C-alpha cells in the first residue's frame, strides 16, 4: 500500500515531481556514508557529494581516511573508527575533513555501528556542515527563548485561523492557558466585535503574504481579564521552505501604558490648544456681548455640547441694584448661548438679552455667591432640577439627554460677574476634573475681558456724553453761509478722543469756523477740548485776527500739563466775500470752487497749540457764492495702511461732485473714508457760501 493510499502525504513529494526541500533535514543537507569493517566506503548519498565534493563513482570503494582526511588526522580517525566498530558505542563531534577542492572544512559527525543480517558490522556516518548546524542551533535556541520568555504574546494559527501554539505571554494576556486555545478559532477566544478587524487582517495576510506590522491597535478586554488594555498587533504569514502556506503568526504587544500616555498627551495638547485658541479669540473687542459670544464659540463643541454665558444684572451699566440678598434669588442677564447641534437643552436656557431670576437653591446662584466652580459629572433628576431655572426647563434638559454639567464663576479682579454653564448630552464622556480646570482657565480669561469691556463702556459712555455735550448746535441763521457737520467717535479704541468743531456767530454778520483735535483720549482729553472751545469762543468775540486767536490759545494750552492740540481757525465775512484763516499744525482744509477740481488750501502749517513761542500767520482769500470750505480732523483721512497723500487725494475726488447737498457730502465722506475699526475720532465741518444782499457793502478784495 502506498503512502497516499494509507492516508499519508509526503509534503516534500509533489505528485508527479521530484522531492522538494521541506524541513530541517533538507536545510542541513545531512550526508550519509557507510563504511565496511575495513574502512572502505560502500554507500555514498547525494548529500555526501554536496558536502565533500566527490561523486559516488569517485568515493565508493575508497578508504574513507585517505579520501576524506588529511594525513595528520589519519591516526585519530582510525582510532575513533576502531572504537565504534569494536564497542558499538556511537561517537559524535566535529572533525576536520578535506574537501575535493583541497580546502579543509569542519564537519559535524554522528557515527554508529550497524549489523546486517549476515552478522557483519558496518559504520554509518551522518554528517553536516558544522557552521550551518551551529547557526541553526543558535536560531532554534534563540527562537525558543524568545517565544517562551518574551513579554510579547505570540500565537500560531493555521490557515483556518485555529490556534496551533500559544506562548506564555499570550496566555497571561488572555487570562487562559494554552490548552484552552489549541484547536479553537480565533474569534472563539476573542469574541468582542472589535476583534473582527485583526481577523480580517489575518485573512488578508494569508492571501497576500504581505506582513502587517504594528498597524492595528485594539483597545478592549479579553475573556480572562476585565480591565481595559491596548494591544498592538503584527501579523506574518508562515511558509515552509517549499513555499507552502502553513498559517499566520500573531504577535501581540501590550501597549496600554504607551496608549494611555499618548491619550493623555493628546488630551493635554488639546487643552493647551483650546487655551491658546481662547487667548487669541476671546476679547477681540471691548464689547461685553461680543466677548461672551467669543467665549461660547471657543468652548463649543471642543469642551461642551451646549454653553450659556450669563452675568449678574447688577454688574452691567450704572444705576442698577446691587446683588440680591443671600437668601433671595439672583438676577442674571443672558449674554450668549451656543449649541453644537439642535437640542431641547437650548430651550431650557435663557435667550441672550433676557433677564431671569434663579432661586437661592439653584446651581447658578450657588456658583456666583460662593465664587467656586461646581462639577456634576453624572447628573440625575435632582441635579437637573437644581441646574434648570424651573421645572419646565428641567424637563427639557432631561429630554435632551443632559448627563453631565459644570458651572464656573466669571471672576475678574476679585468680583464675581456671572457664570459659565457647560452641558454634555450627545457627548457620552462625563466632565472630569481636568475639564473643570480648563473651563476655569477659559472663564477667568473671559471674565477679565468682560470686565475690561464693561469698564471701557462705562468710561466711553461718560467721555462721549461729555464730549457731545461740549459740541455745539448750529445757529438758526448764519449770514451768507450754509453749514453741515458730523462727529463720529472711534469704535476700536479704549477711550473717546478730543476732536471738536465750532461755529461761532460774530458781530457784523461774520462767522468763525473752528476744527481742532486734542492729542490724547479719554475724559481728560474731552475736558481739555471743552476748555479750548470755551477760550476760542471768548477770543472770537474780541474780533481778533485768526493768528492772534491761535496765539492766545497756544498760551492757554501751554499751561495744560501734557496736552497739545492742532486747530484751524477761520472767519468768513459775507460783506467782503472773503475768508481769513490760520493753521496750528492741522491738516489743510479743502476748498471746492464751482467748475474746478477741489484743492487743498496752501496755508502755512504752523505749530500745534501748546508748543509755545512760534508765531502763526493769517491767510486771506475770496469766496464766491456756492464755494465750499471743508474742515476736518485727521481721523477722517489717516490710516495705518495708506499714505496720507493718497488719502487726501481720495478726499478731494469724493468732494468733486456738483450739486450735492452738504448733508449728503458729510455722509458720503464718512461712508467712503471711515472703517469700523478706525482708531480715531472724526470732526467734520463743511460750509457753503450763499448770496448775501441785505445791508451789504461792495466787496473789496
C-alpha positions in Angstrom: 0.0 0.0 0.0 1.4 3.4 -0.9 1.7 6.3 1.5 -1.1 8.1 -0.2 -3.3 5.1 -0.1 -2.7 4.9 3.7 -3.8 8.5 4.1 -0.3 9.9 4.4 1.0 12.6 2.2 4.7 13.4 1.8 4.9 17.2 2.0 8.2 17.1 0.1 7.0 14.9 -2.8 4.6 16.8 -5.1 2.5 14.5 -7.2 4.5 13.6 -10.3 7.5 15.6 -9.3 10.9 15.3 -7.7 11.4 15.6 -3.9 11.5 19.2 -2.7 13.1 20.6 0.4 10.5 20.8 3.2 12.2 20.5 6.6 15.3 20.9 8.8 17.0 17.8 7.4 16.9 19.4 3.9 18.1 22.7 5.3 21.1 20.9 6.9 21.8 18.7 3.9 22.7 15.7 6.1 25.1 13.4 4.3 25.1 9.6 4.8 28.3 7.5 4.3 28.5 3.7 5.1 31.9 2.0 5.7 32.6 -1.7 5.9 34.7 -3.3 8.6 37.9 -2.4 6.6 37.0 1.2 6.4 36.1 1.3 2.8 33.2 3.3 1.5 30.3 1.1 0.4 27.4 3.6 0.4 27.5 7.3 -0.6 24.5 9.6 -0.5 23.9 12.6 -2.9 24.2 14.9 0.1 27.7 13.5 0.7 28.6 14.6 -2.8 27.5 18.1 -1.9 29.3 18.1 1.4 32.6 16.5 0.4 32.7 17.3 -3.3 33.3 13.7 -4.5 30.8 11.9 -6.7 29.7 8.4 -5.8 31.9 6.9 -8.5 34.9 8.7 -7.0 34.1 7.7 -3.5 32.8 4.1 -3.5 35.5 1.5 -2.7 37.9 4.1 -1.4 39.3 4.1 2.2 37.5 6.9 3.9 40.6 8.0 5.8 42.8 8.5 2.8 39.9 10.2 0.8 38.4 12.5 3.3 41.0 13.2 5.9 44.5 14.8 5.8 47.4 12.5 6.7 48.0 14.2 10.1 44.4 13.2 11.2 44.5 9.6 10.0 45.6 8.1 13.3 42.8 9.8 15.2 40.2 8.8 12.6 41.3 5.2 12.6 41.2 5.1 16.4 37.7 6.5 16.5 36.6 4.0 13.8 38.1 1.1 15.7 36.3 2.2 18.9 32.9 2.4 17.3 33.3 -0.9 15.4 34.8 -2.7 18.5 32.4 -1.5 21.2 29.3 -0.5 19.3 29.3 2.9 21.1 28.3 5.8 19.0 30.6 8.9 18.6 29.5 12.4 17.9 31.5 15.6 17.4 33.2 17.9 14.9 36.0 16.7 12.7 38.1 18.5 10.0 37.7 16.9 6.6 39.4 17.5 3.3 37.1 18.7 0.5 37.8 17.7 -3.1 38.8 21.3 -3.8 41.6 20.9 -1.4 40.1 23.1 1.4 39.7 21.9 5.0 36.2 22.1 6.4 34.8 21.4 9.8 32.0 18.8 9.7 29.7 17.7 12.5 29.5 13.9 12.6 27.2 11.3 14.2 28.9 7.8 13.8 27.3 4.5 14.8 27.8 0.7 14.3 25.3 -1.2 12.1 24.8 -5.0 12.0 23.4 -6.7 8.8 21.5 -10.0 8.6 24.8 -11.9 7.9 26.3 -10.7 11.2 28.7 -8.3 9.5 29.4 -4.9 11.1 29.3 -1.6 9.3 29.9 2.1 10.4 27.3 4.6 9.4 28.5 8.3 9.4 25.9 11.1 9.3 27.4 14.5 8.7 26.5 18.1 8.0 28.4 21.4 7.7 29.4 22.4 11.2 28.9 26.2 10.9 25.5 25.7 9.3 24.5 23.4 12.2 25.7 25.8 14.8 23.9 28.7 13.2 20.7 26.7 13.1 21.1 25.6 16.7 21.6 29.2 17.7 18.5 30.2 15.8 16.4 27.5 17.4 17.7 28.3 20.8 17.1 32.0 20.3 13.6 31.4 18.9 12.7 29.1 21.8 13.9 31.6 24.4 12.1 34.5 22.6 8.9 32.6 22.3 8.9 31.2 25.9 10.4 34.2 27.8 9.4 37.2 25.6 6.8 39.6 27.0 5.4 39.7 23.5 2.4 37.5 23.1 2.8 35.0 20.2 0.2 32.7 18.7 0.5 30.4 15.7 -2.8 29.9 13.8 -3.3 27.6 10.9 -4.9 28.5 7.6 -8.4 28.2 9.1 -7.3 30.6 11.9 -7.4 28.0 14.6 -4.8 28.1 17.3 -1.8 25.8 16.9 0.5 27.3 19.5 0.4 30.0 22.2 3.3 31.2 24.2 3.2 32.0 28.0 3.0 35.8 27.4 -0.2 35.4 25.4 -1.6 33.0 28.0 -1.2 35.8 30.6 -2.7 38.4 28.3 -5.8 36.3 27.5 -6.1 35.0 31.1 -6.4 31.4 29.9 -4.0 28.5 29.4 -2.6 27.5 26.1 -4.5 24.2 26.1 -7.8 26.1 26.1 -6.7 27.9 22.9 -5.5 24.9 20.8 -7.8 23.9 18.1 -10.2 26.7 18.6 -10.9 29.5 16.1 -9.5 33.0 16.8 -13.0 34.5 17.2 -14.0 31.8 19.7 -11.4 33.2 22.0 -11.5 36.9 21.0 -15.3 37.3 20.8 -15.7 41.1 21.0 -16.8 42.8 17.8 -13.7 44.9 17.6 -11.6 41.8 17.1 -13.2 41.4 13.7 -10.6 43.9 12.5 -7.5 41.7 13.2 -9.4 38.6 12.0 -9.9 40.3 8.6 -6.2 41.3 8.6 -5.1 37.7 9.2 -7.2 36.6 6.2 -5.5 39.3 4.1 -2.0 38.3 5.2 -2.7 34.7 4.4 -3.8 35.6 0.9 -1.2 38.2 0.1 1.8 37.3 2.2 2.3 40.9 3.0 3.1 41.4 6.7 1.1 43.9 8.8 3.5 45.3 11.4 2.1 47.4 14.2 -0.7 48.5 12.0 -3.7 47.7 14.3 -4.1 48.9 17.8 -7.1 47.3 19.6 -8.5 48.7 22.9 -10.7 46.4 25.0 -10.5 43.5 27.3 -10.1 39.7 27.0 -12.3 37.0 28.4 -10.0 36.3 31.3 -9.1 40.0 32.1 -11.9 42.5 32.6 -9.5 45.5 32.7 -9.2 47.6 29.6 -6.0 47.2 27.7 -4.5 48.4 24.4 -2.7 45.9 22.2 -0.6 46.5 19.1 -0.9 43.5 16.7 1.5 42.4 14.0 0.8 39.6 11.6 3.2 37.4 9.4 2.4 34.6 7.0 4.3 31.3 7.8 5.6 29.2 4.9 7.7 26.1 4.7 10.9 26.1 2.5 8.9 24.9 -0.4 6.6 28.0 -0.1 3.6 26.1 1.2 1.4 28.3 3.5 1.3 26.9 7.0 -0.6 29.6 8.7 -0.2 33.0 10.3 1.9 34.3 13.3 0.1 36.7 15.5 2.3 38.9 17.6 0.6 40.9 20.4 2.3 43.7 22.4 0.5 45.2 25.4 0.8 48.9 24.8 -1.6 50.0 27.4 0.9 52.3 29.2 2.0 53.8 25.9 -1.6 54.2 24.7 -2.7 55.9 27.9 0.4 58.2 27.8 -0.4 59.0 24.2 -4.0 59.7 25.0 -3.0 61.9 27.9 -0.5 63.7 25.8 -3.1 64.2 23.1 -5.6 65.5 25.6 -3.1 67.8 27.1 -2.2 69.2 23.7 -5.9 69.6 23.0 -6.4 71.5 26.2 -3.4 73.7 25.6 -4.6 74.4 22.1 -8.0 75.3 23.4 -6.5 77.7 25.9 -4.3 79.2 23.2 -7.4 79.5 20.9 -9.3 81.2 23.7 -6.4 83.6 24.3 -6.5 84.6 20.6 -10.3 84.6 20.1 -11.7 85.9 23.4 -11.6 89.7 23.9 -11.0 90.9 20.4 -13.3 93.8 21.0 -14.3 95.9 24.0 -17.9 94.8 23.7 -19.4 92.8 26.6 -21.9 90.8 24.4 -19.2 90.1 21.7 -16.8 88.8 24.3 -19.4 86.5 25.7 -20.1 85.1 22.3 -16.4 84.6 21.6 -16.2 82.5 24.8 -19.1 80.4 23.8 -17.7 79.8 20.3 -14.4 78.6 21.8 -16.0 76.2 24.2 -18.5 74.6 21.8 -18.0 71.9 20.6 -14.5 71.3 21.8 -15.5 71.1 25.5 -19.3 71.1 25.8 -22.3 70.4 23.7 -24.2 73.4 25.0 -22.9 76.5 26.8 -24.5 79.6 28.3 -22.8 82.8 29.4 -24.8 84.8 31.9 -23.8 87.8 34.1 -25.4 89.3 37.1 -27.7 92.0 36.0 -26.3 94.2 38.8 -22.8 94.4 37.3 -23.9 95.8 33.9 -24.2 99.5 33.5 -24.8 102.1 36.1 -27.7 102.8 38.4 -28.6 99.2 38.8 -29.4 97.5 42.2 -26.7 95.5 44.0 -26.6 91.7 44.4 -29.7 90.0 45.7 -29.9 89.1 49.4 -28.1 85.9 50.4 -31.3 84.0 50.8 -33.1 85.5 47.8 -33.0 84.9 44.0 -30.1 86.1 41.8 -30.9 88.1 38.7 -28.9 87.2 35.6 -28.8 88.7 32.1 -28.1 86.2 29.4 -25.3 87.2 27.1 -24.5 84.2 24.9 -26.0 80.8 24.2 -24.5 78.2 21.8 -25.1 74.5 21.0 -23.1 72.1 18.8 -26.4 70.8 17.3 -30.1 71.4 17.6 -31.3 70.3 21.0 -34.0 70.9 23.6 -31.3 71.9 26.0 -31.2 75.3 24.3 -34.8 75.9 25.0 -34.1 75.3 28.7 -31.7 78.2 28.8 -32.4 81.9 28.7 -32.2 83.7 25.3 -29.4 86.3 25.1 -30.6 89.7 26.2 -33.3 88.4 28.7 -33.1 88.8 32.5 -34.1 85.8 34.6 -34.3 85.2 38.3 -32.7 82.0 39.7 -33.8 80.8 43.2 -31.3 80.6 46.0 -31.1 76.8 45.8 -30.1 76.8 42.1 -26.6 75.9 40.9 -26.1 79.2 39.1 -27.0 81.1 42.3 -24.7 79.0 44.4 -21.9 79.5 41.9 -22.0 83.3 41.9 -22.4 83.5 45.7 -19.6 81.1 46.7 -17.3 82.1 43.8 -16.5 78.4 43.4 -16.9 76.1 40.4 -19.2 73.2 40.6 -18.8 69.9 38.8 -21.6 67.4 38.4 -20.1 64.5 36.4 -23.3 62.4 36.5 -26.4 64.5 36.6 -29.6 62.8 37.8 -33.1 64.2 38.0 -32.4 66.0 41.3 -29.3 67.6 39.8 -31.2 68.8 36.7 -33.9 70.4 38.9 -31.1 72.4 40.6 -29.4 73.3 37.2 -32.6 74.5 35.5 -34.4 77.7 36.3 -37.8 75.9 36.7 -39.4 72.5 36.4 -40.3 73.0 32.7 -36.6 73.7 31.9 -35.5 70.7 33.9 -37.8 68.5 31.8 -36.3 69.9 28.7 -32.8 69.1 29.9 -33.9 65.5 30.7 -35.4 65.1 27.3 -32.2 66.4 25.7 -30.2 63.7 27.4 -28.1 66.0 29.6 -26.0 63.8 31.8 -23.0 66.0 32.9 -22.8 69.7 33.9 -20.3 72.3 35.0 -21.0 75.7 36.4 -18.0 78.1 36.5 -17.9 81.6 38.0 -16.8 84.5 35.9 -14.4 86.3 38.3 -12.4 89.4 37.5 -10.3 91.4 39.9 -12.0 89.7 42.9 -15.5 90.4 41.7 -18.0 87.7 40.6 -19.5 88.9 37.3 -21.6 85.9 36.4 -21.2 82.2 35.5 -20.4 79.9 32.6 -22.7 76.9 32.3 -21.5 73.9 30.3 -23.6 70.9 29.4 -22.9 67.5 27.8 -25.7 65.4 26.3 -24.7 63.8 23.0 -21.0 63.5 24.1 -21.1 60.4 26.2 -18.0 61.2 28.2 -18.8 62.9 31.6 -17.0 66.0 32.6 -13.9 65.4 34.7 -11.6 67.5 37.0 -9.3 68.3 34.0 -12.3 69.6 32.1 -13.3 71.8 35.1 -9.7 73.2 35.3 -9.8 74.0 31.6 -13.2 75.7 31.9 -12.0 77.7 34.9 -9.0 78.9 32.9 -11.1 80.0 30.0 -13.7 81.6 32.2 -11.0 83.5 34.1 -9.6 84.9 30.8 -13.1 85.8 29.5 -14.1 87.4 32.8 -11.2 89.8 32.6 -12.1 90.7 29.0 -15.8 91.2 30.0 -14.8 93.4 32.9 -12.5 95.4 30.7 -15.3 95.8 28.2 -17.7 96.8 30.9 -15.3 99.3 32.4 -14.4 100.6 29.0 -18.1 101.0 28.0 -18.8 102.9 31.2 -15.8 105.3 30.7 -16.5 105.6 27.0 -20.2 106.5 27.6 -19.1 109.1 30.1 -16.5 110.6 27.8 -18.8 110.5 24.8 -21.6 112.1 26.8 -19.2 114.8 28.0 -17.8 115.4 24.5 -21.2 115.5 22.8 -22.4 117.9 25.5 -19.5 120.2 24.6 -20.0 120.2 20.9 -22.2 123.0 19.5 -25.5 123.0 17.9 -25.7 125.1 14.7 -27.1 128.6 14.9 -30.5 129.0 13.3 -29.2 131.6 10.8 -25.7 132.4 9.6 -25.4 135.3 7.2 -24.1 134.1 3.8 -23.4 130.6 4.9 -24.9 127.1 4.8 -23.4 124.7 7.4 -23.3 120.9 7.9 -21.2 119.0 10.5 -20.6 115.5 11.8 -18.9 114.0 14.9 -18.0 110.3 14.9 -16.4 108.6 18.0 -13.8 105.9 17.3 -15.2 102.4 17.6 -12.0 100.5 18.0 -10.3 102.5 20.8 -10.4 102.3 24.5 -11.4 105.9 25.1 -13.0 108.9 23.3 -10.7 111.4 21.7 -10.6 115.2 21.9 -11.8 116.2 18.4 -14.2 119.2 18.2 -15.7 121.7 15.8 -17.4 125.0 16.4 -19.5 127.6 14.5 -19.5 131.0 16.2 -21.7 133.9 15.1 -19.7 137.2 15.3 -20.5 140.9 15.0 -21.1 142.5 11.6 -22.5 139.2 10.2 -19.2 137.4 10.4 -18.9 133.7 11.4 -15.9 131.9 13.0 -15.4 128.3 11.9 -13.2 126.1 14.1 -12.0 122.5 13.9 -9.5 121.1 16.4 -8.0 117.9 17.8 -6.6 117.5 21.3 -3.9 114.8 21.2 -4.8 112.1 23.7 -8.0 110.4 24.7 -10.5 109.9 27.5 -12.3 112.2 29.8 -9.2 114.4 30.3 -8.9 115.0 26.6 -12.6 115.7 26.3 -12.3 118.2 29.2 -9.3 119.9 27.7 -11.2 120.2 24.4 -14.0 121.9 26.3 -11.7 124.4 27.9 -10.1 125.2 24.5 -13.6 125.6 22.9 -14.7 128.0 25.7 -11.5 130.0 25.3 -11.9 130.1 21.5 -15.4 131.5 21.8 -14.2 134.2 24.2 -11.3 135.3 21.9 -13.5 135.2 18.9 -15.8 137.8 20.5 -12.8 140.2 20.6 -12.8 140.4 16.8 -9.1 139.3 16.7 -7.3 138.1 13.6 -7.1 134.3 13.4 -3.4 134.2 14.1 -4.0 136.3 17.3 -6.7 133.9 18.4 -4.3 130.9 17.9 -1.6 132.7 19.8 -3.8 133.2 22.8 -5.0 129.5 22.6 -1.3 128.5 22.4 -0.6 130.2 25.7 -3.6 128.5 27.4 -2.6 125.1 26.0 1.0 125.5 27.2 -0.4 125.8 30.7 -2.2 122.5 30.4 0.1 119.7 31.6 0.9 117.0 29.0 -1.5 118.3 26.3 -1.1 119.8 22.9 -3.7 120.3 20.2 -4.0 121.1 16.5 -6.5 123.7 15.2 -7.8 125.6 12.2 -9.5 128.9 12.9 -11.3 130.8 10.1 -13.5 133.9 9.9 -15.9 134.4 7.0 -17.1 138.0 6.2 -20.1 137.9 3.8 -19.9 141.6 3.2 -16.4 141.3 1.8 -16.9 137.8 0.5 -13.6 136.8 2.0 -12.2 134.3 4.5 -9.3 134.8 6.8 -7.7 131.6 8.2 -4.8 130.5 10.3 -3.5 127.0 11.0 -1.9 125.5 14.1 -0.3 122.2 13.0 -3.6 120.9 11.5 -4.3 119.2 8.2 -5.1 121.8 5.4 -8.8 122.5 4.7 -10.2 121.6 1.3 -11.6 124.4 -1.0 -14.3 123.4 -3.5 -15.0 126.1 -6.2 -17.7 125.8 -8.8 -16.4 124.3 -12.1 -13.0 123.5 -10.6 -11.4 120.4 -9.1 -11.3 120.6 -5.3 -7.9 121.6 -3.9 -6.2 121.8 -0.5 -5.5 125.3 0.8 -1.9 126.2 0.7 -1.6 127.5 4.2 1.4 127.9 6.4 1.2 124.8 8.6 2.2 126.4 11.9 3.0 124.5 15.1 0.4 122.7 17.3 -1.1 124.6 20.2 1.0 124.1 23.4 4.4 124.1 21.8 4.7 127.8 22.6 6.7 130.7 21.2 6.1 130.2 17.5 4.1 132.9 15.7 1.1 132.0 13.5 0.1 133.5 10.1 -3.3 134.6 8.7 -4.1 133.9 5.1 -6.9 135.7 3.3 -8.8 134.5 0.2 -12.1 135.3 -1.5 -15.1 133.1 -1.7 -17.8 133.2 -4.4 -21.4 132.1 -3.9 -21.5 128.3 -4.0 -17.9 127.8 -2.9 -17.3 125.2 -0.1 -14.8 125.1 2.7 -14.2 121.7 4.2 -12.6 121.4 7.6 -11.9 118.0 9.2 -9.7 116.2 11.8 -7.1 113.6 10.9 -9.3 110.7 11.9 -11.1 111.2 8.5 -8.1 110.5 6.3 -5.3 109.0 8.3 -4.9 105.1 8.4 -2.2 102.6 9.1 -2.4 101.2 5.6 -2.3 104.1 3.2 0.0 107.1 2.6 -1.6 110.4 3.8 -1.1 112.0 0.4 -3.1 109.2 -1.2 -5.9 109.6 1.3 -6.0 113.4 0.8 -6.3 112.9 -2.9 -9.2 110.5 -2.3 -10.9 113.1 -0.2 -10.7 115.7 -3.0 -12.1 113.2 -5.5 -15.0 112.5 -3.2 -15.7 116.2 -3.0 -15.7 116.7 -6.8 -19.4 116.1 -7.2 -21.5 119.2 -8.1 -25.0 119.9 -6.8 -24.8 117.6 -3.8 -26.2 118.8 -0.5 -23.8 119.4 2.4 -25.6 116.7 4.4 -25.1 114.2 1.6 -21.5 115.2 1.3 -20.8 114.6 5.0 -22.5 111.2 4.9 -20.5 110.2 1.8 -17.2 111.2 3.2 -17.8 109.2 6.4 -19.0 106.2 4.5 -16.2 106.1 2.0 -13.3 107.1 4.2 -14.1 105.6 7.5 -13.8 101.9 8.6 -15.5 100.4 11.7 -12.1 99.7 13.3 -10.6 103.1 12.7 -8.8 104.1 16.0 -9.5 107.8 16.0 -12.5 110.2 16.3 -13.6 112.5 13.4 -14.9 116.0 13.5 -16.1 117.3 10.1 -17.4 120.8 9.3 -18.5 121.9 5.8 -19.7 125.4 4.9 -21.0 126.7 1.6 -21.3 130.5 0.8 -24.6 131.9 -0.3 -25.5 135.2 -2.0 -25.7 138.0 0.7 -27.7 141.1 -0.3 -29.4 142.9 2.6 -27.2 145.6 4.1 -24.2 144.5 2.1 -21.2 146.6 1.2 -19.4 146.2 -2.1 -16.7 143.6 -1.9 -13.2 145.0 -1.5 -10.5 142.4 -2.4 
